[in-house]
């Protein structure tokens, strides 16, 4: 069963005796310092496939992760993210293709290295803590190959790093969700894995706690320098944590890049939808362009008479007073050659710091959604000017490929 998995690291330096430690009370005076560094390794997927009967969960995934890099696997449920993680850990075998850690094949047609010999740490979304073991025993579970005193010392050190050493002799049920998450993280990190694999580690936490735990986890990953692969279906989480983001859909790797790359150059409508809220307006292509209220825009690669989709980010729509000035006197259009269009606010939804507006805009057949600062105070029925920068819109073919 999942909770019984252990992953060991073969090269370990003997830790020094902690200041103030005694045999009677090993937890005394344990400082909250830095976590011990791991020997980071590269992780490579080479044309990995996974079949379940006639169904393909993975369809030839290739991805190279550099030593010490944090990569987030992003995509909707059922796209193959967790399957790829389980193959990397050794829980499952690929049907075709190879997995390499530091250029050493650990899974392939002729070779399969068991999980405990891969130097990987694995953290599940449900934490999988043993309720019958103390918190210290949970953390030390992956150190069973070490002498008992040494395993206890190392477990106390990592518990101190996550600020939970005072709970060492308690049981998991006394902890909050965030504290249990830190225990699970400590247990996964204490063997100093070369590769850290995390499956939706923050999904069970509330929003405020999730933000703080993401920062804590990223800090610990940076300290240990472990190569990390994190599964998530939250784009903002992926942007916050990942050096790069690998977007998956239907068992395929769709796009890989930095958060900024994927936001500015998504390549596919599917990716654009993940990284920003957009308005999608279809237009027929004539002579390689589409004619829109904000100007004539190129649509290369789309055949004459076929449909292209104009995508306008909700945050890329600037609203002003009919005389071009926003409440407060600022004039966002002064430095822009973009023509202002007349509009009317049809609906307003309060979302805290921002408001989601539905705006009827001159020249558009359907209302556009726009996001504005709540303090701007737009009300239903207000007449507005609307500015959309053509440089900030995207054009896709009907099949979802970016045209420019």
Beta strands, then each sheet from edge to edge (+ up, - down):
strand 1: 43-52
strand 2: 55-65
strand 3: 70-74
strand 4: 96-101
strand 5: 104-107
strand 6: 120-123
strand 7: 195-199
strand 8: 227-232
strand 9: 244-249
strand 10: 252-257
strand 11: 278-284
strand 12: 289-292
strand 13: 295-298
strand 14: 307-313
strand 15: 317-320
strand 16: 341-350
strand 17: 354-361
strand 18: 368-373
strand 19: 383-388
strand 20: 394-397
sheet 1: 2+ 1- 4+ 5-
sheet 2: 6+ 7+ 8+ 3+ 9+ 10-
sheet 3: 11+ 14- 20+
sheet 4: 12+ 13-
sheet 5: 15+ 19- 16+ 17- 18+
end
